[in-house]
Amino acid sequence: MMQEKKGMMKVWNMVLVSATFFLCILGTMLTRSGLVNSVHAFAQSDIGNYFTGFLAVGIAAVIWLIVDRLDFLKSEASLEGVVSRESSFLFNNLVLLASCFAVLWGTLFPVISEWVTGDKISVDAPFYNRVMVPIGLFLIFLTGVGPLIAWRRSSLESLKRAFFAPTIAGVVMMGILAAFGIWQQPYALISFGLCTFVTATIFIEFWKGATAIRAKDGTNLLQSMFKRTHRNTRRYGGYLVHMGIVVLFIGFTGSAFNKNRTVEVAPGGSFQIGRYEIALADSQDGENDNYIWRKVTLNVKRDGAAIASMTPERRFYKASQESTSEVAIRRRLREDLYLNYAGVSKDNQKAVIQAYVFPLVSCIWCGYWVLLFGTLICLIPPKVRLQYPKTEVVGIARKHAVET
């Protein structure tokens, strides 16, 4: 968008496109060469030497091409203000780049540590949580800020006017959630507040566009919103993509309230996890030509009311001599309940049950569909085409688009 509308960030775009491609190749090399020990790796192989050679030649070629064509990639306009939509695009890119580097560093750190010290030091989930959670919160903040900031520069008065209602909505949501005890999870509280903030900004943008069309055409609000979206599918489809990101973040935030418990339960016994009471009713054994199986029946109550009967299963495959688990899952919009039959106790009298409660995880899947829908809207040709005047290079950022 910056290159198309402003003639800016051309070198930046070329670097990002090239880096994306070469990181895909690097990821392929890591999984195919056995350089990193992971469940995603295939096996150790000397194929990594070919990937390394390709990366070296490819990166060198891209650097040479960019340097050789640097005159054609010069920006046609400059950044006129730190508080502008242009700068929000840049900050958004930098945040995503920081996220990419954090994942890359965590992935390659065992290899680097072994090469430097001789000891392979693995990086576990706590590292990613400490680094990625603040990055994610800043990213969702920029998702809400971007649509409200004007191109070129924004005045203090326009910022107050644009941010007042969304900020109030976010603060009120945080206050309500804090009253219910969520203040014990500060990152989750901030995340829910920012999600409300972004939702308010998107709603306001649709509302302003729809009311303008309704005042002009006299149609109802829903029809006006449809017309406004059809006139600028890229803009309003982009807002729907933002909404999909918000729903995804709600699902991510729910992980702060995950519960898990591993217990040994005798037939007729029960245990508690969160609001759920889970009782072991019975167990069954059997086999077929492929595997030997054993499953247990678990009766589930929530707040004292029976809601489900779940049957996780354990299988032992004869050919591979390996065991697997068939997890029983109860999916709901509010939370998912996972029950896994992990085996039997040492005295062979009790079943080992692993229970997990995942709040709001369904929002991750819902967010995917919202994001996909917004992307499809963006791909629809707009009814009204925006044309940007062909002016002198310095004047590009000062001309407004006109509808034709």
Phi, psi and omega in degrees: 000319180294320179289321182289316187270327187243348184070027183248164171061035181290314177297318179302316179297317180297319180295317182293317179298314181294317181297322178300314180297312184290331175291326174298317178295319178298317178298320177297319180297319182296322183278335184265337186265344184078015180297325178243130177283119183202157175293343180271348180282150182271294181192164176285138183201155177277007179295339179300331179296323179292318178297318180298316177298318179297317180297317181298313181292316182296315180294318178298319180295318180295316178300316180297317181297318180295314180296320182294329183251025184299327180297328180278347184254011179292145179292141180268356178208160181248162178287118187269341181202146178292322179266087181204167179293328177300315181291329178293324174299316182294314179299320178300316178297318182294322179295315178296324179293320177297320177298316179299316181295321180299317179293318180296317180296315179297326180288318185270350184302319177301322180291317181294316181296323178292323180290324184276312188252344184090351178250131179272113181254117182274154179249122185258184185304320181305325178299311181295323179295317180296323184274316190280330182298309176299321178299316180297320179295319178293325179294316180292329175297314179295330178299324178276329184287320186310308183294341185268344183268139181282160173293157178072289179199157179236140178276162179298322181293319179293326177294316178301315182294321183283323188265350187299303185296312178299323180294316178300317180299316180295318180293319179298317179298318178297321178296318180295315180293324178296324179295334178269007173099003183284352177301342177290344176242083188299320179296319179295320179298315178296319181299313179297322177296317179292324177297320176295319178302311181293318178301319179296319179296319180294316179300317181296319180296317177294321181295315180296316179295319181291319181293327177295317178292320181295321179294329182275316186259343181076016179277167178286173188295320182293315177296321180296321179294321178295316180297318180298318179294319181293330180287332180217075186295327182293320181290308186281332169296323176297323176296322178293324174299317176301320180294323176298321177297320178299313181297321176300316182294327175298318176296319178298318183295329179301338181294342177294343183247015177301146175233143174213149181206137175243123184224159171255123186237130175275156177307129183090348179277171182210167175211167185243140169216113185061232179273000186261138169246123187241123182243139178274114183275305179198178177223154181224147179238158175179177176205159173225191184294339187262317185207163172260134184232156173213129180229155179240149176256123182242124177268128187248131173240146174233124184055036177087352181256133179292131183234337184195159170236119188241144186230081172292154188225148176242130182237141175239111184278130187289319185291313183270348183058039180235152180254145175224164180242139172255102187282136174271129185233131172249106185265131174219159182297324183285316181196158177250144175245123178249131175235126181238131175270105187270352180135203181241160180289172182297327180275002176064022182251343185233153176267138177267116184245130173254123182243136180226138174240121182244096179292140171063011183295335178296337179296333178297316180288321177297319179298325177300315182292323176296316179297317179297318179298317178297321178296318178296323177297319179300328183280346179286130178300133182290151178291325179246126182266133177273127178242132180257128184300140176275100183239186175296157185305315184294333186269359185301315185288350183260000181257139178268149176288147178240146179274134179233000000 
